[in-house]
């Protein structure tokens, strides 16, 4: 939209079905978004209008809510779903607090998708081979790129906690500062958009796939969650003596009760399960533990005021609005129903059958399809539309024959 049109308050409308557009560009049948495919209004959030610092032309980006023309939030909007979950906490006098850790890879351009990704050429004329995890000098070859990333983050008002080289080849992680869930979802979205745009300026490719390289750790989007009293800001996961509360246990119990049903919301793509089924500290279970990275739900070592639950299931490919909404809805479900968690696990452990999670997109979608709980918390319209869109994507994947199949199976008698 032109700046003039935006400043005049001109309403921008969008076909309802676009909210269910699949990643290849197609749409499920119109019955999933209203047979008329009428319009929604895109309503800009005045706190999320940003001049784009990487653009040579003066341009701005406005994060919008997708609202029905009658004024209420569209049930197909993932941002709207997150706002609804936060409102349910507010009705109880509570406010969730979250932070995201986002991992991503920086690669050389990859014009031929049949070829594996490669790290960019460093200043020494070599490509990284994966020996730089947590090294202070690991990104020297990418310093111009990261310098502009930092500058753009500052221009967009995106505060960062830590930035580091992760375990994978040319893999990095950013920790965003904890705060309001909607704000953190917006910041995570903006940061991913920023990364890709700045990378293109520097002749690089940023990839937020869950598992872009074989035999290499995948990329996660861990969600750290706590809950405070809305009026006092007191962390309700700790009592006055600094001990865990019943609310803390119930929150974990809700996560455990919901994670299997919600796996397709945290791991939305075929590739998501490459990360979960070849775990390098990427557990596909609903066990919980004190500071054990093999558990899907980890309680990081912290002071009582910072006691929190880390959901380690979501990948970097997850929709931040939907992943945060699903995780917080699960915790709230546990609080409301006073669910008790299983016993905490430590050290080496075997995952009980009742705490294992779907390990393929097909299995996850089937589990979501049978979930009355998901429909209760997010609405039948959203869940059925989401499944329809993801089923199109899964069908498209099965329409192709992979190099592995040709390489390994063609010679079989």
C-alpha angles and dihedrals in degrees: 000000000000117000089241093055092047094049091048088059095245109175116241114211129195133192109259093231092064089078088066097043109136123229093261090056101256131116137227118241113300093246087079093063103025123293092247091054089216126184133279124204118239106217115193117229103232090215092056105055110119137182105227106238095195094056118096090205116063103263136157136198123214122195107219140197116230106228132179113248087250088064106254122114116269112250088220092063115099091201088053090050091054092049089051092053092049089049090055089056090047090054087062093048091255135121124199119221121202142176129191131215110203124194123195142165128237111210140172114259112290108201093163109058091194088070124076121256116262130202115249122264111270128222088263091059094252135106119239114258100196104272097114104081110149091352118150091217098043098105099046091116090053097044096117089051095048092044090059091044090056092046092049092048090054091048091052093046094246107152115206130203107193135352121196147159108260131211098275129081106280089349122147139182135208125195113208119209116262120257146112111356095231091049091049092049090051091048093048091050092047092047093053090048091047092050094054095045095048091045091057090054089055097046092254137120122226113202124196096181114136092237116010097158130047119235089018132102114267128232121264137190101211114195119213112202136188133157127223136186106265095225102039103025091229115155105243091201089076130052127217090274091053094252126133114271133221088253088059091053093046091051090055090045090055092049090052092048094051109032096087092049091046099044093108089056092054096037104035103166140059089247092054090077093054085068096044097045095048097045121198093172087320101119122192096201138095096228118127130215145167105258097332113136092201090071121086089222113045127184104210118217106264146136116279092257089058098043107144145156119243115209104206097181103087118090128214087259093064122110101252094214093051096040093051092044092051094047094048092044089054092052092047091050088057093048093049094047096037092234117185119220127228119262114289116258127220135185120356112357144164117235113242114233092245091057098046119106134216111280101200133048090241092055092045093051091048089052091048091048091057094044114112087176094060091051091047093052101037104021131256092260094058097042095046092046092048092050091048092052094046091047089058089053093048091049090051090053092052089050089071130070113223127225089246091060092050093043099046107024104038092076094051117111 
